[in-house]
């Protein structure tokens, strides 16, 4: 059987193949969707990625997070609870020598209870469908976001995004809806104010 692969679509690691393991709920973001997302981010961030911190709560194959690393973000924190997927993520990180990537083996619900000191410019949410993840996370996300932080969501629908979030970009690929959100209460009146987040490592991470 031919191995299922996706590829990094931009940046320093462009065209790098990523193997897709056979695991329940694992649904890698298609290349064109990732390209659209990072085009949005390039526009919104003025092409400036090097000062950004990214949290990928459902890393899976790592396609979304490694796209960020490929574009030179300061730090990508990946979270994944499937042991085989974690091993594949670590192997790919080693292959790419991606020093701006950290990988945490654990459950997203537990992780969000431990990250109270960390602030991210982008939180990536691509959870398994049909498991009710998003309603469990909406209220907890703001504590991880910088004042102008963004949340990327892939879901069956964006119709149930809470009113506290503004959908600033959205599109659809087949039955999958995806969009960039911003938590309105965190947005600063002065959009030019700089913000320098600090990195808080996951205490249980291993290389």
Secondary structure, DSSP 4 states (H G I P E B T S, - for coil): -PPPEEE--SSTTTT-EEE----TT--PPPHHHHHHHHHHHHHHTTT--TT-EEEETT-TTSHHHHHHHHTT-SEEEEEE--HHHHHHHHHHHHHHT-TTEEEEES-HHHHTTT-TT--EEEEEE-PPTTS-HHHHHHHHHGGGEEEEEEEEEEES-STT--TTEEEEEEEEETTEEEEEEEEGGG--SSTT----------TT---
